[in-house]
Amino acid sequence: MSWIELTVDFFINRPLVLMLLMAIPLVLISYLGQRYPTRRLFWILGIPTLISLFILQVPQVGWYLVLLDIAILAIASYDLFTIVSSQFFSVEREVIRIASLGKSHDCELTVTNRSPHPCLLDIKDDLPASFVAEPEQFQHRLQPESRALMRYKFTSHQRGRFVLEYVYLRAASRLGLWQAYYRVPLRSPINVYPDLKQIAEYDLLARTNRLNLMGVRRTRRIGADNEFERLRDFRQDDHYKFIDWRSTARRNKLTVRDFQANQSQRVIFMIDCGRMMTGQSGNIGMLDHALNAMLMLSYIALRQGDSVGLICFSDSIHASIPPGNGVNHLNRLLHASFDQHPNFVESRYDQAFLYLKNHFPKRALVVLITNVIDEINSHQIEQYMSTLTGRHLPLATLLRDHLLFDAIDGYQEGSREMHEAGAAAKIATWRQEVITDLQHQGVLTLDVFPGQLTTQLVNQYLAIKAKHLL
C-alpha cells in the first residue's frame, strides 16, 4: 500500500483530525485580521467539488482529488500572505469645513502605499447618509512606494454638524483570491449651513447691474429720500430735477443722482419649525428653503443699513436673535439657523407672538414663513398676524405644496386623477380664501412655491422699501 493510500485511509478513519486540519486556515485568517475569500476562490474550489461527484464511479479519481486539494490549499495560503497590511497605508483628506446646503463641493483623498509590493485598492469615504458623492468609490492599483490622488464631489441634502470619521479601503491579494477590509481613522468635521453661495452670486450680479438674472425686479421708488447714494446714467422715466448738471458736463452724458431709502429700519423673521414645514420640495425641505430665503434677504437688508432679527419656533422658542445691523451680524443668524430642523409637533403661535411682543416692541417688518394645511392652523395665523397691524408691518409668507397644485393641472378628463384634482382644487380655493382674509385685515401676503421663495421675498422687501410702507 502506497503512502497516498495510507494517508487517505488515515483521514477517512479519523474525521475529527480532518475537521481540525480544515479549521486551521479559518483560524489563521481570523488571526491575520479582516481578510475574506473572494468569488474567484469559491469558483476554484468548485472544481474539486465537481470532480468528487465521480469518486464512486472512478475510485482512482480520489488520489488526484487529494493532490488537487493540496495544490489549491498551498496556492491560496501563499496568496493570503500577499495582501498588503494596513500599517503600510496612510490616507489624507482635504475637504472644506463649511458647506452649503444643496451645493456641490470638492473633496480630495490622497492614499499612500509604503510597502514594496503593488496593491489593487477600492477606496470609499465615510460620508453620512444625507450626502451624495460622485463618484461614490474608486478603484486604483497603487504601485510600490507611491501615492494616488482621488477627487470627488459631494452634495449634502441636510443641514447640521457632521463628522467624517474614517476612510474605508479594500485591498486585494496578488492573485485576487483574498481581500482585506481596512478602516483608516481620519476625522474631518463639516458644518452644513443654509445656502451661502447665493450671496456671492448676488454680489456679482449687483456689481454688474444684472440682478434681473436672479429674478430680482427693479422697483421704482415712490417719492424721494434725502440721503445721497450714487450717480448713475439717466433713464427715460427719471425726473429732470434729479439731473446732476456738473457730472453731466464732465462726462458729456446725462447723469442723475440716486438717494438711499430710509435706514435703520427693522426686519424680524418668524420661521415655523413645526409639522407644517416637514414637507419636501425636490431634494430640499420647506424649512431649508425658508432659511435660505431668510439668509439672502438678511444680507440685502443689512447692506442697506436695516437691522435683522430672528425667531425660530415650534412648540417652544428654539432660537432668538435680537435685531442687529452690520454685515457681521449675518454670522449670528447663520449659527442660530443651521442646526434648526422641522419637528412633528403642533406649533405654538401664541407663545411665538407673545415672545415677539415682549422682546421686540419697536416697529418692524415681521416676516412669518410657514404653511397652511388645516383650518386650525390657518385660524391661528390669521388671528395673530392681524394683531400686528398698526404696531408692525406683518408679511405672511405661505409655501405651496407642488403635489397639491400639480394635481390640479395634470389630470386627464375621465381618469382617476380627475377626482384628486377636484379635491386639490377645493383645498386651493380654501387656501385663497385664507389669503384674502389676511389681506382684508391689512396683512401683506406671499403665496409661493418653495423654489421661488427667495426671489419673491426679496422683491417684496424692495417694494416695501420703495413705497415707504415701513
C-alpha positions in Angstrom: 0.0 0.0 0.0 1.4 3.4 -1.1 1.8 6.4 1.2 -1.1 8.1 -0.5 -3.4 5.2 0.3 -2.2 5.3 3.9 -2.8 9.0 4.1 -6.3 8.7 2.7 -7.3 5.8 5.0 -5.9 7.7 8.0 -8.1 10.7 7.4 -11.2 8.7 6.4 -10.9 6.7 9.7 -10.3 9.9 11.8 -12.8 12.5 10.7 -12.1 14.8 13.7 -8.5 15.2 12.7 -9.6 16.1 9.2 -12.0 18.7 10.6 -9.2 20.2 12.7 -7.0 20.5 9.7 -9.7 22.2 7.7 -10.2 24.6 10.6 -6.6 25.7 10.7 -6.9 28.1 7.6 -10.0 29.7 9.2 -8.2 30.3 12.5 -5.2 31.7 10.6 -7.5 34.0 8.6 -9.1 35.4 11.8 -5.7 35.8 13.4 -4.4 37.8 10.4 -7.4 40.3 10.5 -10.3 41.2 8.4 -9.4 39.0 5.4 -12.0 37.2 3.4 -12.1 34.9 0.3 -13.3 36.4 -3.0 -15.6 34.9 -5.6 -12.6 33.8 -7.6 -11.5 31.5 -4.8 -15.0 30.0 -4.5 -15.1 29.3 -8.2 -11.7 27.5 -8.0 -12.9 25.4 -5.0 -15.9 24.4 -7.2 -13.5 22.4 -9.4 -12.6 19.7 -6.9 -16.3 19.7 -5.7 -17.4 18.7 -9.2 -14.6 16.1 -9.5 -15.7 14.5 -6.2 -19.0 13.5 -7.9 -17.2 10.9 -9.9 -15.4 9.2 -7.0 -18.0 6.4 -6.6 -17.8 5.5 -10.3 -14.0 6.0 -10.7 -12.3 5.5 -7.4 -8.9 6.4 -8.8 -10.0 10.0 -9.1 -9.8 10.3 -5.3 -5.9 10.3 -5.3 -5.9 13.1 -7.9 -8.5 15.0 -5.9 -6.4 14.9 -2.8 -3.4 16.3 -4.8 -5.6 19.0 -6.3 -6.9 20.0 -2.9 -3.4 20.2 -1.5 -2.3 22.4 -4.5 -5.3 24.7 -4.1 -4.7 25.0 -0.4 -1.0 25.8 -1.0 -1.7 28.4 -3.6 -4.5 30.0 -1.5 -2.3 30.0 1.6 0.6 31.7 -0.4 -1.8 34.3 -1.9 -3.2 35.0 1.6 0.1 36.4 2.7 0.5 38.7 -0.4 -2.2 41.1 0.9 -0.5 44.4 1.9 -1.1 45.1 5.6 -3.0 48.1 6.8 0.2 49.6 8.5 1.6 50.3 5.1 -1.3 52.6 4.1 -1.9 56.2 5.0 -4.7 58.5 3.9 -5.1 62.2 3.8 -8.3 64.1 3.2 -8.6 67.7 2.0 -12.2 69.0 2.4 -13.9 72.3 3.3 -15.1 72.8 6.8 -18.2 74.8 5.9 -20.6 73.6 3.2 -23.7 75.0 1.7 -27.0 73.0 1.5 -27.7 71.5 -1.9 -24.5 72.7 -3.4 -21.6 70.6 -4.8 -18.3 70.7 -3.1 -14.9 69.2 -3.8 -13.0 66.6 -1.7 -9.6 65.1 -2.3 -8.3 61.8 -0.9 -4.6 61.0 -1.0 -3.7 57.3 -0.4 -0.1 56.3 0.1 1.3 52.8 -0.3 4.6 52.5 1.6 5.0 48.7 1.0 7.4 47.2 -1.6 4.5 45.4 -3.3 1.8 46.7 -5.6 -1.8 46.6 -4.5 -5.3 46.9 -6.0 -7.4 49.1 -3.8 -11.0 50.0 -3.6 -11.4 53.4 -1.7 -14.6 54.8 -0.2 -15.1 57.8 2.0 -17.2 57.8 5.2 -20.0 60.1 4.1 -23.2 60.5 6.1 -26.5 59.1 4.7 -27.6 62.6 3.7 -24.5 63.2 1.5 -24.4 62.2 -2.2 -21.0 61.6 -3.7 -20.0 61.5 -7.3 -18.3 59.0 -7.8 -19.1 57.0 -4.7 -15.9 55.0 -4.6 -12.6 54.5 -6.5 -10.6 51.5 -7.7 -6.9 52.1 -8.2 -3.7 50.0 -8.5 -1.1 51.5 -6.3 2.5 50.8 -7.2 5.1 50.2 -4.5 6.2 53.3 -2.6 3.7 55.5 -4.4 0.6 57.6 -3.8 -2.6 58.3 -5.6 -4.9 61.3 -5.6 -8.7 60.8 -5.9 -11.1 63.7 -6.3 -14.9 63.5 -5.9 -17.8 65.9 -5.4 -20.3 65.7 -2.6 -23.7 67.3 -2.0 -25.5 67.5 1.3 -29.3 67.5 1.4 -29.4 68.1 5.2 -28.2 70.9 7.3 -26.3 70.4 10.6 -23.0 69.3 12.0 -21.4 66.2 10.6 -18.1 64.4 11.1 -16.3 62.1 8.6 -14.7 59.6 10.8 -12.9 57.1 8.5 -11.8 56.2 5.0 -12.5 52.6 4.0 -10.0 50.5 2.0 -10.5 47.1 0.4 -7.1 45.5 -0.6 -6.9 42.5 -3.0 -4.3 39.8 -2.9 -1.8 39.3 -5.7 -3.9 36.5 -7.4 -7.2 38.0 -6.3 -8.2 35.1 -4.1 -8.4 37.1 -0.9 -9.4 40.6 0.1 -8.9 42.6 3.3 -11.1 45.4 4.7 -9.3 48.3 6.4 -10.8 51.3 8.3 -8.4 54.2 8.4 -9.3 56.8 11.1 -9.4 60.3 9.6 -11.6 62.8 11.4 -12.9 65.8 9.4 -15.8 67.9 10.7 -18.2 69.6 8.2 -20.8 72.1 9.1 -23.6 72.3 6.5 -25.1 75.8 6.5 -28.0 77.1 4.5 -27.2 78.2 1.0 -24.2 80.6 1.2 -23.2 80.7 -2.5 -26.3 82.6 -3.4 -24.8 85.6 -1.6 -21.7 85.6 -3.7 -23.9 85.3 -6.8 -26.0 88.3 -5.7 -22.9 90.4 -5.1 -21.5 89.6 -8.6 -24.8 90.4 -10.3 -25.3 93.5 -8.3 -21.9 94.9 -9.2 -22.6 94.3 -12.9 -26.2 95.6 -12.7 -27.7 92.2 -13.8 -29.9 91.3 -10.8 -32.7 90.6 -13.2 -30.9 87.3 -14.0 -31.8 86.2 -10.4 -35.4 87.3 -10.9 -35.0 90.5 -8.7 -37.1 93.3 -10.2 -36.0 96.9 -10.1 -38.8 98.8 -8.2 -39.2 102.5 -8.8 -39.4 104.5 -5.6 -42.5 106.5 -4.8 -41.3 109.9 -3.5 -37.7 110.7 -2.7 -35.3 110.3 0.1 -32.8 112.8 1.4 -29.6 110.9 1.7 -27.4 110.7 -1.4 -26.4 107.2 -2.5 -24.8 107.3 -6.0 -24.6 108.7 -9.5 -26.0 106.8 -12.5 -27.0 107.2 -16.1 -30.2 109.0 -17.0 -33.2 106.9 -18.0 -36.4 108.0 -19.7 -38.6 107.7 -16.6 -36.3 109.8 -14.4 -37.4 113.2 -13.2 -35.3 116.1 -14.6 -34.8 117.7 -11.2 -32.5 114.8 -10.2 -30.1 115.5 -13.0 -26.6 116.4 -11.7 -25.5 119.0 -14.3 -21.9 119.2 -13.2 -21.4 115.4 -13.6 -23.3 115.6 -16.9 -21.0 118.3 -18.2 -17.9 116.4 -17.0 -19.0 113.1 -18.5 -20.7 114.6 -21.5 -23.6 112.3 -20.7 -26.9 112.8 -18.8 -26.3 111.7 -15.2 -28.8 111.6 -12.3 -28.5 111.4 -8.5 -29.9 108.3 -6.6 -30.9 108.6 -3.0 -31.0 106.0 -0.3 -34.1 104.6 1.2 -34.8 105.1 4.9 -32.1 103.5 7.1 -32.1 101.8 10.5 -35.4 100.0 10.0 -36.0 96.5 11.4 -36.8 93.2 9.8 -37.8 90.3 12.1 -38.2 86.8 10.7 -40.5 84.3 12.4 -39.8 80.9 11.0 -42.1 78.0 11.8 -40.2 74.8 12.6 -43.3 72.7 13.3 -45.2 70.0 11.4 -46.3 72.4 8.7 -42.7 72.7 7.5 -41.9 69.0 7.3 -42.7 68.8 3.6 -40.2 68.4 0.8 -39.7 70.3 -2.5 -37.4 68.3 -4.6 -34.4 67.2 -2.5 -34.7 70.1 -0.1 -37.2 70.6 2.7 -39.5 73.5 3.1 -37.7 74.7 6.2 -34.4 74.7 4.2 -36.0 76.9 1.6 -37.2 79.2 4.3 -33.8 79.5 5.9 -32.1 80.1 2.5 -34.6 82.9 1.8 -34.1 84.4 5.3 -30.3 84.3 4.8 -30.5 86.1 1.5 -32.9 88.8 2.5 -31.0 89.4 5.7 -27.8 90.0 3.7 -29.6 92.5 1.5 -31.3 94.3 4.4 -28.1 94.5 6.4 -26.3 96.0 3.4 -29.0 98.7 3.2 -28.5 99.6 6.9 -31.5 97.8 8.3 -31.5 95.7 11.4 -32.5 92.0 11.2 -33.8 89.7 14.0 -34.8 86.0 14.0 -37.2 83.8 15.9 -37.4 80.1 15.2 -40.2 78.3 17.0 -42.4 75.2 17.0 -44.0 74.1 20.4 -41.3 76.3 22.0 -38.8 79.0 21.1 -35.8 77.3 19.5 -33.6 80.3 18.7 -33.9 84.0 19.1 -31.6 86.7 17.7 -32.3 90.3 18.6 -32.2 92.8 15.7 -28.7 93.8 14.8 -27.0 95.6 12.0 -23.8 95.3 10.0 -22.8 92.5 7.7 -21.0 90.7 10.6 -24.5 90.2 12.2 -25.1 87.7 9.4 -22.8 85.2 11.2 -25.1 85.2 14.3 -28.1 84.4 12.0 -26.1 81.6 10.4 -25.1 80.0 13.7 -28.6 80.2 15.0 -30.3 78.7 12.0 -28.1 75.9 10.6 -29.0 73.5 13.4 -32.7 74.0 13.1 -34.8 71.1 11.9 -38.6 70.6 11.5 -40.4 68.8 14.3 -43.6 66.7 14.1 -45.3 68.9 16.7 -48.0 71.5 16.7 -46.6 75.0 16.6 -47.5 77.3 19.4 -48.2 80.6 17.6 -49.4 82.1 20.9 -46.1 81.7 22.5 -44.2 82.9 19.5 -46.2 86.1 19.1 -46.2 86.8 22.8 -42.4 86.5 22.7 -42.3 88.9 19.8 -44.4 91.4 21.7 -42.3 91.2 24.9 -38.8 91.2 23.3 -39.3 93.2 20.0 -41.7 96.1 20.8 -40.3 98.5 18.2 -42.0 98.7 14.8 -40.6 96.2 12.3 -41.4 94.3 9.1 -42.4 90.9 10.6 -42.0 88.1 8.1 -43.7 84.9 9.1 -42.7 81.9 6.9 -45.0 78.9 7.3 -47.6 76.8 5.6 -51.3 76.3 5.9 -52.9 72.8 5.7 -56.0 72.8 8.0 -58.4 75.3 9.5 -56.9 75.3 12.9 -53.5 76.3 11.6 -54.9 79.0 9.3 -57.1 80.4 12.1 -54.1 80.9 14.3 -52.1 82.6 11.6 -55.0 84.9 10.8 -55.7 85.7 14.4 -52.1 86.6 15.5 -50.9 88.2 12.3 -53.9 90.6 12.3 -52.9 91.8 15.8 -49.6 93.1 14.4 -51.3 95.5 12.0 -50.6 99.1 13.1 -47.7 98.3 15.5 -45.7 96.3 13.0 -45.9 95.7 9.2 -46.9 91.9 9.0 -45.9 89.8 6.0 -47.4 86.3 5.9 -45.4 84.1 3.6 -47.2 80.8 2.8 -45.3 78.0 1.0 -47.2 76.0 -1.7 -47.0 72.2 -2.0 -46.1 71.0 -5.5 -48.1 67.8 -5.1 -51.3 69.8 -4.4 -51.0 72.3 -7.3 -49.6 69.8 -9.8 -52.6 67.6 -9.3 -54.9 70.5 -10.4 -53.1 71.0 -13.7 -52.0 67.4 -14.5 -55.2 65.5 -14.7 -57.0 64.0 -17.8 -60.7 64.1 -18.2 -62.4 60.9 -17.1 -59.4 59.5 -15.3 -58.9 58.7 -11.6 -56.7 61.8 -11.3 -59.8 63.9 -12.0 -61.1 63.2 -8.5 -57.8 64.0 -7.0 -57.7 67.3 -9.0 -61.2 68.2 -7.7 -60.1 67.7 -4.1 -56.9 69.6 -4.7 -58.8 72.5 -6.3 -61.1 72.6 -3.2 -58.1 72.9 -0.9 -56.5 75.6 -3.2 -59.8 77.6 -3.1 -59.9 77.4 0.6 -56.3 78.5 0.8 -57.0 81.5 -1.4 -59.9 82.5 0.9 -57.4 82.4 3.9 -55.0 84.7 2.0 -57.9 87.1 1.0 -59.0 87.3 4.7 -55.4 88.2 5.7 -55.2 90.9 3.1 -58.5 92.4 4.2 -57.1 92.7 7.7 -54.0 94.7 6.5 -51.6 91.8 6.3 -49.2 91.6 3.4 -49.1 88.1 1.9 -46.9 85.9 -0.4 -48.2 82.6 -1.7 -45.2 81.0 -3.5 -43.6 77.6 -4.3 -40.5 76.9 -2.1 -38.1 77.2 -5.0 -39.3 80.7 -5.8 -39.4 81.9 -2.2 -36.0 83.8 -2.2 -36.7 85.8 -5.3 -40.3 86.7 -4.4 -39.4 87.6 -0.8 -36.5 89.9 -2.0 -38.8 91.6 -4.5 -41.5 92.1 -1.8 -38.9 93.7 0.6 -37.6 96.0 -2.1 -41.2 97.1 -3.0 -41.9 97.8 0.7 -38.8 99.9 0.9 -39.6 101.8 -2.3 -43.2 102.6 -1.2 -42.1 103.6 2.3 -44.6 101.3 3.9 -42.3 100.5 6.9 
